[in-house]
Amino acid sequence: MDETLDAIGGLQIFQRRKGYRFSVDALLLADFARVDRGPIVDLGTGSGIVALALARQTGCPVTAVELQPDLAALARRNAALNGLGEQVEVIEGDLRGLRSRLAPGTFECAVSNPPFFEAGAGHVNPASEKALARHEVAGSIRDVACAARWLLGPGGRLCVVFPAPRLTALTDALDSNKLALARLRCVHSRPDRDAHLVLAEAIKNAPRTRTTLLAPLFLFDDAGRESDEAKAITARVGAPRSKGQGLPQRR
């Protein structure tokens, strides 16, 4: 009774009824990553939604890192529930200590839905699962970028979802870890609202020559109805690509 079982696209996910629950941010990240080869690492997997979506979509091995023991155990259960227990390895631990556990240059792609808020900003949720997921009390975007720099091979990609108002913090973290911003997409709740999220892809050791600014993503229309693209993104989560289908076209 303390959990719900939710169907998301092609996946079923157990979640805490009152603890940490993933939101649309994770679904956007899984779709934006456009992964075509592995192995893949998910830094801060939570209940495992992004790791499982990428595993199902690509067939690649995924390592999912989670600091909180209860959430790590939940991610393992979700992997088994979806028949991905052999493909997705969940590592319980701090992403700031991965150098002692994972070899450098091991991964082709890293993804992360990191805490959005600085440690001292706003109200910190008293429930520890939510606090660690939302506030940088146990790791910052700079820590995520640092971990990605260690884990990715040359030309490896880091994909993140992050608050648009904190774009400078994101770009500073990427620059300081030699991760060149390659793609950026702004996410708006409605066409008449400012962007509240950004989806970003950075490439390790790539020359800083150009960034592709993608068309904005609107989650709802002016009347508050969910957009067709937002519906399509949710439907694609965890749906395996047919043989020969390849990647969705990048814009």
C-alpha positions as CSV (number, residue, x, y, z in Angstrom):
1,M,0.0,0.0,0.0
2,D,3.0,2.3,0.2
3,E,3.7,2.0,-3.5
4,T,1.9,2.5,-6.8
5,L,2.4,0.5,-10.0
6,D,2.3,2.9,-13.0
7,A,2.3,2.1,-16.7
8,I,4.5,4.6,-18.6
9,G,4.8,4.0,-22.3
10,G,6.1,0.4,-22.7
11,L,7.2,0.1,-19.0
12,Q,5.7,-0.7,-15.7
13,I,7.2,1.2,-12.7
14,F,6.8,0.7,-9.0
15,Q,7.0,4.1,-7.2
16,R,6.7,5.4,-3.6
17,R,3.2,6.6,-2.9
18,K,4.6,9.4,-0.7
19,G,8.3,9.4,-1.4
20,Y,10.3,10.3,-4.5
21,R,8.3,10.0,-7.7
22,F,9.7,10.8,-11.2
23,S,8.1,13.5,-13.3
24,V,7.9,14.5,-16.9
25,D,11.6,15.6,-16.7
26,A,12.7,12.0,-16.8
27,L,10.6,11.1,-19.8
28,L,11.9,14.1,-21.7
29,L,15.5,13.1,-20.9
30,A,15.0,9.5,-22.0
31,D,13.6,10.7,-25.3
32,F,16.1,13.5,-25.9
33,A,19.2,11.2,-25.3
34,R,18.9,9.6,-28.8
35,V,21.3,6.8,-27.7
36,D,22.4,4.5,-30.5
37,R,25.2,2.5,-28.8
38,G,26.4,1.7,-25.3
39,P,27.3,1.0,-22.7
40,I,25.2,3.7,-20.9
41,V,25.4,5.0,-17.4
42,D,22.5,6.7,-15.6
43,L,23.8,9.0,-12.8
44,G,21.2,9.2,-10.1
45,T,18.7,6.7,-11.4
46,G,16.0,7.0,-8.7
47,S,13.3,4.4,-9.4
48,G,15.2,3.5,-12.7
49,I,12.8,5.0,-15.3
50,V,15.4,6.5,-17.6
51,A,17.8,3.6,-17.3
52,L,15.0,1.1,-18.1
53,A,13.7,3.2,-21.0
54,L,17.1,3.4,-22.6
55,A,17.8,-0.3,-22.0
56,R,14.5,-1.2,-23.7
57,Q,14.9,1.2,-26.6
58,T,18.5,0.4,-27.4
59,G,19.3,-3.1,-26.2
60,C,22.5,-1.7,-24.7
61,P,23.8,-2.5,-21.3
62,V,23.1,0.2,-18.7
63,T,24.7,0.9,-15.4
64,A,22.4,2.8,-13.0
65,V,23.9,4.6,-10.1
66,E,21.8,5.5,-7.1
67,L,22.9,7.0,-3.7
68,Q,19.8,6.0,-1.6
69,P,19.6,2.3,-0.7
70,D,15.8,2.1,-0.8
71,L,15.6,3.6,-4.3
72,A,18.5,1.4,-5.5
73,A,16.5,-1.6,-4.4
74,L,13.4,-0.2,-6.0
75,A,15.3,0.3,-9.3
76,R,16.4,-3.4,-9.2
77,R,12.8,-4.5,-8.7
78,N,11.7,-2.4,-11.6
79,A,14.4,-3.8,-13.8
80,A,13.3,-7.4,-12.9
81,L,9.6,-6.5,-13.4
82,N,10.3,-5.3,-17.0
83,G,12.5,-8.3,-17.8
84,L,15.7,-6.1,-17.8
85,G,17.4,-7.5,-14.8
86,E,20.3,-8.9,-16.8
87,Q,20.7,-5.8,-18.9
88,V,20.5,-3.1,-16.2
89,E,23.0,-3.2,-13.3
90,V,22.1,-1.0,-10.4
91,I,25.0,0.3,-8.3
92,E,24.3,1.7,-4.9
93,G,26.7,4.5,-4.1
94,D,27.7,8.2,-4.4
95,L,28.4,9.4,-7.9
96,R,31.2,11.5,-6.4
97,G,33.0,8.2,-5.5
98,L,32.7,6.3,-8.8
99,R,36.4,6.6,-9.6
100,S,37.1,3.8,-7.1
101,R,34.3,1.6,-8.6
102,L,34.2,2.1,-12.4
103,A,37.1,2.3,-14.8
104,P,37.6,5.6,-16.8
105,G,36.4,5.8,-20.3
106,T,34.0,2.9,-19.9
107,F,30.8,4.4,-21.3
108,E,29.6,5.8,-24.6
109,C,26.8,7.8,-23.1
110,A,25.9,9.2,-19.6
111,V,22.5,10.6,-18.7
112,S,21.4,12.4,-15.6
113,N,18.3,14.1,-14.1
114,P,20.2,15.8,-11.3
115,P,18.8,17.8,-8.4
116,F,17.4,21.1,-9.7
117,F,17.9,23.4,-6.7
118,E,21.0,24.6,-4.9
119,A,21.4,23.3,-1.3
120,G,20.4,26.5,0.4
121,A,17.7,27.6,-2.1
122,G,14.0,27.5,-1.0
123,H,12.2,24.9,1.1
124,V,14.0,21.6,1.5
125,N,11.5,18.7,1.7
126,P,11.7,16.9,5.0
127,A,11.3,13.6,3.3
128,S,14.9,12.5,2.6
129,E,14.1,10.8,-0.8
130,K,12.6,14.0,-2.1
131,A,15.2,16.3,-0.6
132,L,18.1,14.4,-2.1
133,A,16.4,14.2,-5.5
134,R,15.5,17.9,-5.6
135,H,18.3,19.8,-3.8
136,E,22.0,19.6,-4.2
137,V,22.7,18.3,-0.7
138,A,24.5,15.2,-1.9
139,G,26.0,16.3,-5.2
140,S,25.7,19.2,-7.7
141,I,25.6,19.6,-11.5
142,R,29.3,20.1,-11.3
143,D,29.7,16.7,-9.6
144,V,27.6,15.1,-12.4
145,A,29.8,16.7,-15.1
146,C,32.9,15.6,-13.3
147,A,31.7,12.0,-13.0
148,A,30.8,12.0,-16.7
149,R,34.2,13.3,-17.7
150,W,35.8,10.3,-15.8
151,L,33.3,7.7,-17.1
152,L,33.0,8.7,-20.8
153,G,35.4,7.7,-23.5
154,P,36.6,10.2,-26.1
155,G,33.6,11.6,-28.0
156,G,31.3,10.2,-25.3
157,R,28.1,12.1,-24.7
158,L,26.4,13.5,-21.5
159,C,22.7,14.2,-21.7
160,V,20.9,16.1,-18.9
161,V,17.7,17.9,-18.1
162,F,18.1,21.0,-15.9
163,P,16.2,24.2,-14.9
164,A,16.4,26.8,-17.6
165,P,17.0,29.6,-15.0
166,R,20.2,27.8,-14.0
167,L,21.6,27.4,-17.5
168,T,24.7,29.3,-16.6
169,A,25.5,26.8,-13.8
170,L,25.1,24.0,-16.3
171,T,27.3,25.5,-18.9
172,D,30.0,26.4,-16.3
173,A,30.0,22.8,-15.1
174,L,30.3,21.5,-18.6
175,D,33.1,23.9,-19.6
176,S,35.2,23.1,-16.5
177,N,35.1,19.4,-17.3
178,K,35.9,19.7,-21.0
179,L,32.4,18.8,-22.1
180,A,31.4,20.8,-25.2
181,L,27.7,21.8,-25.4
182,A,26.5,20.2,-28.7
183,R,22.7,20.3,-28.5
184,L,20.3,22.4,-26.5
185,R,16.5,22.4,-26.4
186,C,14.3,24.7,-24.3
187,V,11.1,23.2,-22.8
188,H,8.1,25.4,-22.1
189,S,4.9,24.5,-20.3
190,R,2.9,26.6,-22.9
191,P,3.8,28.8,-25.9
192,D,3.2,32.0,-23.9
193,R,5.5,31.0,-21.0
194,D,9.2,31.3,-20.5
195,A,11.3,28.1,-20.7
196,H,11.4,26.3,-17.4
197,L,13.7,23.4,-18.4
198,V,16.5,22.8,-20.8
199,L,17.6,19.5,-22.4
200,A,21.4,19.5,-23.1
201,E,23.8,17.2,-24.8
202,A,27.6,17.7,-24.3
203,I,30.5,15.8,-25.9
204,K,33.7,15.0,-24.2
205,N,36.8,16.7,-25.6
206,A,35.0,17.9,-28.6
207,P,36.0,21.3,-30.1
208,R,33.8,24.1,-28.9
209,T,32.8,25.3,-32.3
210,R,29.0,25.3,-32.4
211,T,25.9,24.4,-30.5
212,T,22.7,23.3,-32.2
213,L,19.7,25.1,-30.7
214,L,16.8,22.9,-31.4
215,A,13.2,24.0,-31.8
216,P,11.4,24.6,-28.5
217,L,9.3,21.9,-26.9
218,F,5.8,23.0,-25.7
219,L,4.2,20.5,-23.3
220,F,0.7,22.1,-23.5
221,D,-1.1,24.4,-26.0
222,D,-2.6,27.8,-25.3
223,A,-5.8,26.1,-24.1
224,G,-3.9,23.9,-21.6
225,R,-4.3,20.7,-23.7
226,E,-1.3,18.3,-23.8
227,S,0.7,18.8,-27.0
228,D,0.9,16.1,-29.7
229,E,4.7,16.0,-29.2
230,A,4.4,15.6,-25.5
231,K,2.0,12.7,-26.0
232,A,4.3,11.1,-28.5
233,I,7.3,11.3,-26.1
234,T,5.4,9.6,-23.3
235,A,4.2,6.8,-25.7
236,R,7.8,6.2,-26.9
237,V,9.2,5.7,-23.4
238,G,10.4,2.1,-23.1
239,A,9.2,1.2,-26.6
240,P,11.9,-0.9,-28.4
241,R,12.9,0.3,-31.8
242,S,12.1,-2.1,-34.7
243,K,15.1,-3.6,-36.4
244,G,16.4,-1.2,-39.0
245,Q,14.3,1.7,-37.7
246,G,17.4,3.6,-36.5
247,L,17.2,6.8,-34.5
248,P,14.5,9.4,-34.7
249,Q,15.6,12.3,-36.8
250,R,17.4,15.1,-35.0
251,R,16.2,18.5,-35.8
